[in-house]
Amino acid sequence: MGKNEMGLRINFDQLFNQMLQNKQAAEKAVSYLHDKKKINKGIIYNELLPKKLVGYSPERKALAFPLVRGFLIVGIQYLATESLEINGQIVKEGQEYFHEGSDLETGLFNLEKNFRDVIITSGILDLLSTDLGGVSLPSMTGFKQLQLFSDINTTICFKNSKDSELAAKNILEILPKANIVTLPMEFRDINHLLVEKGQEAVKSFLTKEDKVDKERELKGLKKDNTFEVVNCRYFPNPGPDNTEATLEAALERANILKIKKILVSSCTGKTAFKAVDLFGHTFSLIIVTHVTGFKKPDHQELAEKDRKLLLEMGAVVLTAQHAFGGVGRAFRNKTGTYQIDEAIAYTLRTFGQGTKVAIEMALMATDAGLIRTDEDVISIGGTAAGVDTALLLKPAHTQNFFDIKVKEIICKPLDF
């Protein structure tokens, strides 16, 4: 955690502790949550208050909930108990709003890293009623943030309203594997279900096995099997600043597709060591270097000690003639005339230097017998230094170049 983030957390902790020290906090919480929202007093006294999940802010005339994402407090969410003016705007009773400076992006990212099962609800009271880990829609600035949950088991349950079906359709476009749970019409929201049926009924309803297909059929939201939605990350600019994000994106996709062989371009070994640390021993890592003599005669950019260390760590290191820069480049250097291999390279660069490198490495590794033509691989290339592009490929030998298939673009620079 950075210094600024730690300071942010301490400030929010102090603010929330000050609210809890207010003698009327419990009284206000019980009055609102029990009398108006019908939440069981046992839940309020035994769960919400002791765990610092609810407090009261007299100056704001609002209940306060810490915005906890994973194990990090990233802000404070308020629920107005009566109408008041905040920063020149009228906040109505029951309306949710946030403390200035609440770091929602950091919070959602932290949630993604720490949880594998998430519930998304319409509001904070519904979220508390589930007794599960998750977020409420008001804590997100837009549906696009739902992409953060693409690789997480996500269950989404809205209040019963005329807009719920449209909202479900919009979410399924972003999270096609999400579990959309529709409440029975006799319940207006999850809190209503809690009041009427109890906590066990809520958990049972949200976690039942057949909810996905059943609810989609009821609402006419059957998945379209004519296409598959796959996330692709586009970096604003190319270069080494994207290295960590590129490796993480490749790892996520490799886990989903159960890809075991990963190609990583690395000249000096800096990116190679990052890849080994991230991928560990679960994957077969093939580090592809520049050919010896790329910069000057007889010079190899990867130091011998680093090559040996990579081998000791379980990686394979490949140094071979570049598929798009062999004899053809010698002809161009001598005569000034480009040959077909470099024409192909320049064509591939229209997708970015990293795309050309990723495809070239796959040809080299296949020719070396390190990967097979009948097994998909993930190939990771870059621009000048580091990596910024990851592709899912069906490999081919150089002599069969046109048999290679780019099946997915996992990530690449948007501008290059």
N, C-alpha and C positions, 0 to 999 in steps of 0.2 A: 504494500500500500504506500502511495506517495505521501510526501509531507503534507501537501494540501488536503489530500483525502483524509488523513488522520486528523487534521485540524477540523475538517468539516464534521467528522464523526463525533469528536469531543463536543463541539458546539451543539449539535443536535441532542446528544445525550444529556447535556446540561439543561437545555431547554425543556426536555421531556421530564427530567427529574424534578425541575422546579414546578411543573404542572402537578406531578404526583404528590408533592408536598402540600399542595393546597387542600385544606381540610374539607372542602366541598366537592372534591373530585369524585369520590366514591358515590356520594349522594346524587350528584348530577348524572353520573354514568348509569347508576341503577334506575333512576327516574326515567331517563330517556330510553335506555336499552330494554328495560323490563316493562315499564308501563306503556311506552309507545310502540316499541318494536317487538315486545313479547319474547325477548330472549330470556331463557331460564336464569334465575338468580344464581343457581349453582355454577353455571358457566361464567357469569359475570365475576362472582367472588373468587371462584377457584381457578379460573383460567385467564380471564382478560386482565383483571387488576393486578394479581400477583406477578404475572409475566410481563407487566408493563405494556400491555396491548391496548390500553385505553386510559386516557387522562382527561382533564378538563382545563380549558384556558379561559379564565374569567374575562380578560380583556377582549378576547375574540368571541366570547359567548358561543363556544364550540367545543365539542368533544375532539380529542386529539389522538391520533394513532401514529405510531412510528412507521415510516416507510422502511421496512426491513426487507432487504434483498439478499438471500443467502444468509450470511452471518454479518452483514454490513448494514448499519443504519444509514440511510442515504437522505433522509428528510423527514418531514412531518406532514401528515395528511389530516385535514380538519373536516369535521362534519358539523355544520352550523345548527345550533339548537333553537335559534330564532334569527329573524332577518336582521342584517346589519350591513354597514358599508365598509369594504376593505379595499384600500388603495383606489378610492374613487369609484368602485363598482359595488352594486347592490348584490349581496349574497343572501339567497332565500333560505328559510328553514329547511333542513334536510339536504342542502346542496353541499357537495364535496369540493374542496379546493386544497391547494398545497402551500406549504411554507416557501417563501421566496428563497431560491437557491437549492431546492431539492434536486439532487442529481439523479434524474430518472434514468438517463442512458447508462450511467455507471451501475445503477441498481439492477436494471434488466440484464446487463452483461454479467453481473455477479450471480444473478439468479440462474442464468444459463449454465454457468460453470459449476454450480453447487447442487443442482437438482436434476433428476432424470424424469420426474413426474410432476406436472404442473396443472393447477386448476385456474382457469381464467373466468371471472365473474363480472357482472354488471357494476357492482359497487363493493365498498369495503365491508358493509354489514353482511352481504351475501358471502363474501370471502371468509369472514370470521365464522359464519354459520356452518361452513363446510368442515372446519377444523382441519383443513389440508393446506399444504404449502402452495402459494401461487400469487397472482396479482389481480387487481381489479382494473377494468377498462379505463377508468379515469386516470390511472397512473401511467397510461401510455398516451403519447401525443398523436398517434395515428395508427391505422391498421398495419402500416408497413413495418412497425416494430415487431409484429407477430413473427416475422422471419427469424427472429432470434430463437424461436421455439421449434424450428424446422426439424431438429434432430432430438427433440425431447418428447416424451409421451405426454401429450397435451389433451386435457378435457376442458371443453368450453360449455358453460351453461348460462343462458341469459334469462332475464325476467320475461314473463309472458307479455308480449306487446306486439303491435301490428308490424313493427320493424324487425322483429327477431328473425323471421325467415330470410329476409334480404341480408341481414347481418351475417347469418350462418353461411349463405352462399358466398359472400365476399371473403369470409375467413377460409372457406374450403379452397378457394382459388390460391390462397397463400399457404395454407397448411392442409393439403389434401388428405393427410393421414390423421388429422385431428378427430377426436371423438366429440361430436356435437350432441349434447344432451338437451332434450326439450322437456321442460316440466309439464306434467299433466295440467290441463286447463283450469282445474279447480284451485291450483296454487299460483299466486301472482309472482312469487320469487322464492329463492332457496330459504330465506328466513321464514317465510310463511310455511313452507314444508317442515322446517325445524320445529316451529311452534306447534303445528298440528300433529306431527308424527314422531318427533324426537330425533336425536343425533344419529342413532343407528339407521333409521330410515333414510336420512340424508346420505350417509356414507354408502349404504347399500344401493341407493338409486344412482349415485354418481359413479360407482365402480362395477356395476353389473356388466357381465361379459358381452351380452348381445346388444348393447346399447347403440353401437355405431350403425350397423346395417338397419336395425329396427327404426331408429329415429330418422335416418336418411330416407327410408322408404315411406315413413309416415308423412314427411315433409316434401317428398319428391326431390330429394337431394342426392340421388344416386350418383356415384362417382363415374365420370366419363372415362371409359377404358381406352378411348381412341388416342389418348396422349398421356404423358407423364410430366408432372411439374417438378423441375429440379432447380434448385437455387444456383445461381452463378454470381460470384462476387466480382465487381468491376472496381479496380483501384483508380483513383483520379489520375495518378501519374505512375510511370514505370520506375524501377530501381530497387535498391536494397532496403529501403524503408518498408517494403511490403513482404520481406522475407518471412518473418514470424507468422503473419496472417496467412501467407500462401501455404506454408507448411502445415499450419493448423487446419486450414480448409481441406487440404489433401488428406490429412489424417482422418478427419470426420467422414469424408466420402469413402475412404478406404475401409473404414469400419463398417459403414452401411452396406457397401457392395462386397465386403469380405475379400478385397484385393490384398494380396500378400506381397507382391513385388513392386517396389517403388524406385524410380530412377530420379536421381537428384544431380543437377549440374553444380560443379564446384571447382573453381580454379585454384584457389589458395588453401582450401579446406575449411574456411570459416563457416560457410553454409553447411558443409558436410557434417561438421561436429554438432551444429544446431539440430540437424535432421536426426542424427543418431540419438541425441538426448531426448528428442520428442517422440520418435517412433519406437525407441527401445529395441528389444530383441524379438518382439512379436512379428515384425515384418522383415522381409529380405530387402535390405537397402543396397542399391547399386549406385555408387558415386562415379559420375562420368567427368573426367578432367579434360582440360585442353590437351591437344596433342603436344608431345615434346617438340620444341622448335617453333611453337606458335608465335612467340614474341621475338625470339632470337635463336640462332642455331644452337642445338644441343641443350637448350634450357627447358626445364620442367618446372612449372609454377607451383605445383604441389610438392612441398619439401618431403624428402624421403622419410624423415622421422614422423611426419604427420600421416603419411601413407601407411607406415607400419602401425601407428596407433589406431588408425581407422580399421585396419585389418584385425587388430587385436580386439577391437570393440564389436566385431562381427559383421562389419560392412564389407562389400566387395568394391574394389576400385578398378575402374576401366579406363585405360588410356589407349586410344586407337585412332586411326585415321578418321578425320571428320567425314561423314557421309556426303556432305555438300561442299567439301573443300579439299579435295585430293589432287589428282592429276589435272583436273579442270582448272584449279586455281593456279597451278604451275604454268599452264598454257596462257591463262589470262595475265599473269605476272610477266611472262616473256613476250607476249604478242599484243597485249592490251585488248584481247577479244574474249568476251565471256562465253563460257560453255554451258551446257544444259543444266549441270548440277547447281551452278551458281544462279542460273535463271530461276530454278525451282526455289532456291533459298530466298531470293529477293521477292518472289511471289508470296512465299509463306510469311515474310516480314510484313506484309500488308495487314496481318493479324497481330503483329508485334514480334519483336526479337525473341521473346520467350517462347512463343509458339513454334518458331523455326527451330530453336534449340531443343525443345521437348520432342519434336518429331524426329530430328536428326539423331538424338540420343537413343531413341527407340530402335532406329535402324542399326546403329552401331552395336547396341547391346544384343540385338537379335543375331547379327552376324557373328558375334563373339560367343554365341550359345548360352548367354546368361538369362535370356527370357525366351519364351516359346511363342509361336505365331497363333496358337490356339488358346492362349490365356491372356485376358485383359491385364493391363498394367496402368499405373498412374505415373506420368512423366512430368517432372518439374524443372522448368527452365527459367532463365532470367535475362535481364538487360544490363550488360556491362558488368555489374556486380550484384551479388545476392540473387534472389529468385522472386518472380512476380507472376508466374504463369504455371498453372497445373492442368493437365489434360488427362482424360481417361481414353486410352488407346487400345486398339487391336493391332499388335505389332506385325511387322513384315520384314523380310530380308531386303537389303538395299537393291538387289537385283530384281526384286518384285515390289518395287517402291509403291506402285499404284494399288497394291493390296492393303496398304496401311489404312486404318480407319480411325478418325477422330470421333469418338462416341459421345464425349461430354467435354465441355469447357467448364472446369471447376472454378477457375478464377483467371483474370488477366487484366492488364492495364486498359483503362478506357481511352486515355490519350497517350501517344508514344511517338 
